[in-house]
């Protein structure tokens, strides 16, 4: 059964390659380099940019307290002036130690029942993404991994002011592994627009204690704006929004067993997308032909080649490389679309 599934998958992929065609008008519809044609359907994408994380954490049944010792979550019902109470000093990136806190007036505190605002903070990072996907017509299927150098602020109530120092920032190197599915929606001249979704698993790195933290699967949706330099080379901009969260386990003495932290992310990345060329470069050094064409080698054998490097268009339409004519064509198309007489 497994062998049958592999054979069916191969036939499906091969059909996708054959059905898309590669060079209409040539004397033979069969591709002279089938293995290169297969590799050509894979796109390798490398990108980096900026990520902004928005942390949100409910603290029902707790009170938030800050004094000279630091910042803590304490059980709201036990927060009585003049007593000593245990406080959690790390409820965000993993439970650390509990401290004995004397409620003697030298502190600033806010209870959950006195505000409808959760604990909030933000973080920023530099993500580096590597993705590989297979192109089937306009559909893209694949996966990838990313690494993000993150700096995060510990959550606290909004507009919380106190004379005591804020908690130290957390620095970590996060990694993600994901599946990818996308679709190329629209193309206009050398521009292309698409949408893709990514879903997978995140490892939050050494800045977060895995002993007390359980990460949930994440989901990312984004749009791509591509500048197409050739059928093998594209530059793209991808804004996206990511939904994810994690659970922080609390000690048995805490008012509740765990806290949920939502850490959704907005990302803006700039990347390169490269496909392996389905044709070899012409062996003639001064061959700059912009169409895919036949040449003869030293032995007289005819071979189909490309005359341009992979980042330049191989088969432009007539007049496409002339900027003035290209501008006129756009103006004519616009007049036809928007000012056509009835």
N, C-alpha and C positions, 0 to 999 in steps of 0.2 A: 504493500500500500504506500509506503514511504517512497519507494522508487518511482511508482506511478505519479506521485505528487511532484517529485523533482522533474520528471520528464514533462509533465503538464506545464510547470512553471517555465521551463526552458522554452517550450513551444510558444507560450504566451509572450515571453520577452522577445523571442526571435520574430514573431508575427508583428510585434510593435515596431521593431526595427525595419522590417521589410515594408510594412504598410505606410510608414512615414516617408519612405523614399529618400534619396539623397541627392540625385542629380538628374532631374528630368531632361530629356533631350539628348542624352548620351546614347551611344550606339548599343549599349547593353544595360538593362535595368538592374542587373545583379551587381552588388557591390564587389569591387575587386579585392577589398580588404575586409572581410567579414568580421575578423577579430577586432580590428581597429574600429569598425562601425559599432560593435558591441560596447567597447570601452567608451566610445564617444557619447553614449547615452547616459553616462555617469557625470554628474557635475560635482566638483570639489569646491567648497565655499569656505573662505577664511575671512573673519570679520572681527572688529573690535569697536569700542565706543564708550558710552557712558550709561550707567545704570543708577536709578534713584529708587531706593526702597522705602516703603511706607509701613511702619510697624504700628499695630493696634492690638491692645491686650486688655480684656475686661478684668476688673479686680473686685468682683462681687464678694461680699463677706470679709473684705480686707480694708485696712486703712494704710495709706502711704505716709511714711514718716521719714524726715531727714534731720539729722543732728550732726554734731562734730564727728561722730563715729562713721557716718556714711548715710546711705539711703536704704530703707528697709520696707518690707511689707509685714504688717502685724495683723493679728486677728482683731477685727473691729470691736467685737463684743468684750474683749479683754482690755481694751485701751482705756484705762481708768487713771486719772491723774493721781500721782503719788505712789503708783505701784511700779513693779519691775516686770517686764514682759519680754518674751523671746521674739526676735525679728529675723526674717529671711533677708540676707544681704545679696542674694543672686537668684532672682526669680525670672530672669530674662534669657540668659544663655546657659543655664544649668544651675541647679541648687548647690550652693557652696556650704558655708557654715551658718549657724544661727548665733546671734549675739544677744546678750542680756542688756536690755535698754531700760534705763530709769526714766520714767515719765515725770520729770521734775520741772517742766516749764521751759527747758532749754532745747526746744525742738520746734519744727514746723510740721503739721500733720493735716491730712485731708481724708475724710471718710468717703467711701463709695456712695453712701446714701445721701451725701451732701452735694454731689455733683453727678450729672448724667453723662459726663465725659469719661471715656476709657483712658487707660494709659496709652500714650502715643510717643513716637519718636521717628527719626528718619536715618537713613544711611546712604552712602554712595559707594560706587565701585566701578572698576574697569573690567568688563568682561572680554574674554578672548574665546571665540567660537570656531569650531571646525565641524562642518557638516558635509555629508556625502549623500546624494539622492539620485535615483534613477528616473529618467524622463520617459514617460509613456504618453505620447502626444503632448497635451498640455498638463498632464497630471505629474506630480513629483512625489516619489515615495523614498524614504530613507531614514537616516538617523544621524546622530552626532554627539558631541561632547563639548562642554565649555568649562572655563575656569574664570573665576571672578575674584579679584582682590578687593575685599570689602572692608569698609570702615563703618561701624554702626554705633548709634547712641542708645543708651539704655532707656527704656520707656519710663515715662513719668506723666503725671496729670498735666493737662494743658494749662498754660498760664500760671504754672506753679513757681512762686518766687520765695526764695529763702536766703538767709545770709550765709548758708553753708555751701560747700563746694559740690558741683555736679559729679555724678559717677564718671569714672574714666571710660573712654570710648573702647569699643571692642574691635579688634582687627583680626581678620580671618581670611583664608583662601578657600573659597567654596568651589565645588565641582558639580556639574550636572551631566546626566546621561539621558538622552531622549530619543523618541521616535518622531519622525517628521512626515507631514503630508501637506502638499501645497497644490496650487492651481494657478496657471498663468491666465489672467482674466482678459487682458486687452493689450494690443500692441499698436503703436503709432510711430511710424518712421523708425527711428533708432531708439525709441523708448518703449518700455514694457512695464506692466503693472500686474502684480499678483498678490495672493494671500496664502498664508500657511499657518498651520497649527503645530505645536510641539507639546509633547507630554512625556513625563519621565520621572526620574528620581534625582534628589539633590542630597549632596553631602556637605554639611555646613562648615566643615573644617575644624581646626584646632581651637578656634575662638569660642566654640560651643561644645559643651560637655555631652558626649553621646551617652553617657551613663544615665542622664536624666532627661534627655531630649529624644523625641521620636518625630521624625520628619514625615509629613504626608506627601503623596505624589503631587506634582505641580502641573499646571496647564498654561501654555503661552500661545497667544494669538498675535499675529503681526501682518503688516502689509509690506510689500517690496516695491520700490521704485528703481527700475533698472535702466542703465545707459548701456546699450548694446553696441559694442565696438566691432564684434564679429560673431559668427555662430559659435566660436570657441571661447570668447572672452567678454565678460560683462562686469561692470561696476554697479553696486546697488546700495541703496539706503533703506534700512529696515527699522521703522518705529514699531514697538510692540508693547503689550501689557501682559504681565504674568501674575497668575493667581496661585498662591501657595501659603502654607501654614505649618506650624509644628506645635507639639505638646510638650510642656515642661512639667515633669513629675515633682510633686511637693512632698515634704515629710508627713508622716502620719499625724503629727501635732498641728498641722496647718488646717485652716478652716475648710478647705476643699482639696481633693486629691491631686488636681493638676490645673494648669492654666494654659489656655490656647493663645498662641501668638500668630496673628495674620501678618505676613510680610510680603505684600504684593509689590511688584516692581514695574517701573516704566523703564524701558531700554531704548536707546537710539544707537544703532550700529552702522558702520560703513564697511563694506566688504567687497571682495573679489570673487567671481565665480568663473571657473575654468573647466572646459571640456577637452578631453584628449582629442586631437585632430584625427578625423577619419581618413585623411589622405596625407601621404608624406610630402615634404617640401620638395620642390623641383630640384633635381641635381645640377641644373644649370645655374651657376652663380649669379648671372645678371638677368635671370628670368623674373620679371616683375608683373607678369600677367595677372590681372585681377579676377579672371574667371578660372574655374577648375578646368583643366585642359590636359591633353595628351602630349607627352614628349617621348622621344626615343633615347634609350640608354646607349652606352658604347657598343653593346652587342646588337643593336637594332631592335630591341624589344620595346614595344609601346607600353607606356605606363601612365595612369591617371594621377595627376599631382595638383598641388596648389602652388601658386607663385608668390603668395604673401605670407608674412609671419602670422602667428595665431591671433595676434591682437588687432589685425586689420581685416576688413571684409574681403572675402575670397570671390564672391560672385555678385557684385553690385549690379543693379539695373542700369540701363543706359542713362547717362547724365547724372547719376546719383552722386558722383564725386565732385560735381561742379556746384559750389555754394550758391551762385547766383541763380542757376537753373533750379536748384533745390528750393530756394526761397520762392521763386515764381510758381513752382508746382504747389507749394503749400497755400499760396495766396489764391491760386486758381481753385484748389479744392475747397477752401473756405468759402469762396464766392459761390461755388456750386451748391454747397451744403446749406448755407444760410441766406443767400440772396437769390435763389433760383426763382425765376419768373414763372408764374402760373400760366 
